[in-house]
Amino acid sequence: MQQVFYVLAIMGCGDDSTACSQARVEPVRYTSYVACQEAMPDALRRNSDLSYPVIGGACQR
């Protein structure tokens, strides 16, 4: 069975949190979706320098 990894994509969005696009991908691979979600607050703080009205994150396989 192949192991699944998750990456944390940092998303830049418009004022209304729509029209989001991937701005960065964190260099860490996570072995579970839960671990990826738990890392999101710190990752968002590290990427607060992006020039978008709203910064978000998404865990992706």
C-alpha positions in Angstrom: 0.0 0.0 0.0 1.3 3.4 -0.9 1.7 6.0 1.9 -0.3 9.2 1.5 1.2 12.6 2.4 -0.4 16.0 2.8 1.1 19.4 2.1 -0.1 22.7 3.4 -0.9 25.2 0.7 -1.0 28.8 1.6 -3.8 30.5 -0.2 -4.2 34.2 -1.0 -7.9 35.4 -1.3 -9.9 38.5 -2.0 -11.7 40.5 0.7 -14.7 38.2 0.6 -12.5 35.1 0.9 -13.3 34.1 -2.7 -11.2 34.0 -5.8 -8.4 32.3 -3.8 -5.2 31.2 -5.5 -2.3 29.1 -4.2 0.5 31.5 -3.2 3.0 29.1 -1.5 3.4 25.5 -0.3 4.9 24.8 3.1 8.0 22.5 2.7 6.8 20.0 5.3 4.9 16.8 4.3 2.4 15.5 6.9 1.4 11.9 7.3 -2.2 12.7 8.3 -4.8 15.3 7.5 -5.1 16.0 11.2 -1.4 16.8 11.6 -1.6 19.1 8.6 -4.6 20.9 10.1 -2.9 21.3 13.5 0.1 22.9 11.8 -2.0 25.5 10.0 -2.1 28.3 12.6 1.7 28.5 12.7 2.1 28.3 9.0 -0.4 31.1 8.5 1.6 33.3 10.9 4.8 32.5 9.0 3.2 33.5 5.7 1.5 36.7 6.9 3.8 38.8 4.6 1.7 37.9 1.5 0.0 40.9 0.0 -3.6 39.5 -0.1 -6.5 40.8 1.9 -7.2 37.3 3.3 -4.6 34.5 3.9 -5.8 31.0 4.3 -4.6 27.4 4.2 -5.6 24.2 2.7 -4.3 20.7 3.3 -3.9 18.8 0.1 -3.0 15.2 -0.8 
